[in-house]
Amino acid sequence: MKHYIDKLIILLAVMFAATGSKAQNVDKLHAQDGLFNHLSVGLNTGFAGSGVDVVMPVHKLVTVRAGIAGWNIGDIKFNAINTAAEINQMQMVEDDAVKRSQMVDKVELAIKPNFWNFYVLGEIHPFRNQPFYFSAGLFIGSQNFVHFQNTNENALGFLYDANQKLQDYNNVFRTNYPPIGLKFGDYVFTADEDGNIDVRMKTNAVKPYLGIGLGQHLAKTHRVSLAVDLGLLFWGTPKFLLDSGTEIESTGKSSGLLGTLSWLKAWPNLQIRVAYKIF
């Protein structure tokens, strides 16, 4: 993300230097009223990622902006706690499968963020000579916000075996102990039969957007423009799913990072855009 922001800052400085003092003038929305009679191309970066877009007018106070934005910032690695260490019933401890799983306190997981969306926004500029505007539209794209996987592939078979034994124990003794796996917040990620953790945080593919902005997309007296947007992507209620499609239920009161994400039905988006008016 920092790499993208640095690029935009450099580009912004160069483009404003080229336009000179004209960039300081107050500008009208665009040079003349009309339908699709102007076009600007921009670069943007923000909480929904970095990308490119285009803007055209459809009315003297209305513009339409369409583009793509996203991010893939690489793996974020961390150590997750093995919940097998919390099992202390004598019947379970005596089982070899559980004993093997208790020998490992923590397992390294990798979070793989990957969030891309196409978007179309309508922007209403209620004050003709002022840079304030309202925006609304749709973001359409990724359903998987983040992906959790163990860094050592096929190495967690002992967790799968221990969890199977725990389920058998619950069935025989009519207990309700939570599954054995890797603890992340109030969620436990269980291993599959191949010995892997494979969990995705899933949201809606279509995400309505509402926001406000400050800046110009199609200025009259200079070609370079800068705008800042602040809004919300309404992506539904996030779910944490195993690779099999089974939803993971929270084991507590949804505290911590994952707990916060699980009830956050909208993703905040602060976006900075620098654009160049082609005509």
Secondary structure, DSSP 4 states (H G I P E B T S, - for coil): -HHHHHHHHHHHHHHHHHHGGGGGS---SSSS--SS---EEEEEEETTEEEEEEEEEEETTEEEEEEEEEE----EEEEEEEGGGG---HHHHTSHHHHHHHT--EEEEEEEE-EEEEEEEEEE-SSTTS-EEEEEEEEEE-SEEEEEEESSTT--HHHHHHHHHHHHHHHHHT--PPPPSEEETTEEE---TTS--EEEEE--SEEEEEEEEEE-SS-SS-SEEEEEEEEEEE----EEEETTSPBPPPSSS--HHHHHHHH--EEEEEEEEEEEE--
